[in-house]
Amino acid sequence: MIELLSDPGVWASFLTLTILEIVLGVDNVIFISIAAARLPEAERKRARVIGLTGALIMRVLLLMSIAWIIG
């Protein structure tokens, strides 16, 4: 496991995954904000929380499934 820390390929993969996660996270925030803006004021906060929580859970599940497929 320690030898993975000195592998440039692992660092490149980690950096790529980190950038993708940041971009997708920002994309989720923008999309959910636009979609929630169409709701009545009383329901907007709840919609944002549910949407972002769902996006986070889906992303974690997808990453776990990729790790399972690779393993």
C-alpha positions in Angstrom: 0.0 0.0 0.0 2.8 2.4 0.8 4.4 1.9 -2.7 1.2 3.3 -4.2 2.1 6.7 -2.7 5.2 6.9 -4.8 3.4 6.0 -8.1 2.8 9.0 -10.3 -0.1 7.2 -12.0 -2.0 6.9 -8.8 -1.5 10.6 -8.1 -2.7 11.5 -11.6 -5.8 9.3 -11.1 -6.5 10.8 -7.7 -6.1 14.4 -9.1 -8.4 13.6 -12.0 -11.0 12.0 -9.8 -10.9 15.0 -7.4 -11.3 17.5 -10.2 -14.3 15.5 -11.6 -15.9 15.3 -8.2 -15.6 19.1 -7.7 -17.0 19.9 -11.2 -19.9 17.5 -10.7 -20.6 18.9 -7.3 -20.8 22.4 -8.6 -23.0 21.2 -11.5 -25.3 19.6 -9.0 -25.6 22.7 -6.9 -26.4 24.9 -10.0 -28.9 22.4 -11.4 -30.7 21.9 -8.1 -30.8 25.6 -7.4 -32.4 26.3 -10.8 -34.9 23.5 -10.4 -35.7 24.6 -6.8 -36.3 28.2 -7.9 -39.4 27.1 -9.6 -41.0 25.8 -6.4 -42.9 27.9 -3.9 -40.7 29.7 -1.4 -41.7 27.5 1.5 -40.5 24.3 -0.3 -37.2 25.6 -1.8 -34.9 24.8 1.2 -36.4 21.3 1.6 -36.0 20.6 -2.1 -32.3 21.8 -2.1 -31.5 19.6 0.9 -33.2 16.5 -0.5 -31.6 17.1 -4.0 -28.1 17.6 -2.7 -28.4 14.7 -0.2 -29.6 12.4 -3.0 -26.8 13.6 -5.3 -24.2 12.9 -2.6 -25.6 9.4 -1.8 -25.8 8.5 -5.5 -22.2 9.6 -6.1 -20.9 7.6 -3.1 -22.9 4.5 -4.3 -21.5 4.9 -7.8 -17.9 5.2 -6.5 -18.4 2.1 -4.3 -19.8 0.2 -7.3 -16.8 1.1 -9.4 -14.5 0.0 -6.7 -16.4 -3.3 -6.4 -16.2 -3.8 -10.2 -12.4 -3.1 -10.3 -11.8 -5.4 -7.2 
